[in-house]
Amino acid sequence: MQTERERERERERERERERERERERERGRGRGRERERGREGWRERERHIHRDDKRNRIKALMVLNNCVYLLLFY
């Protein structure tokens, strides 16, 4: 009788752990606020990532340009 209760408690704990894991997966690990907004939050993040990508590309080109300049004219 006692062991049956313990098994049931263990099953319940396991279900709770599984639910918690599922919630973590849905939230995307700590990005809960953006995830709650749904697709708009995702699009907003994508836009920021894209903008940062453009900035990084421009910076890389500027550095490359400086290197070429130094090699040619120094």
Secondary structure, DSSP 8 states (H G I E B T S, - for coil): -HHHHHHHHHHHHHHHHHHHHHHHHHHTSS-HHHHHHTHHHHHHHHHHHHHHHHHHHHHHHHHHHHHHHHHHH-
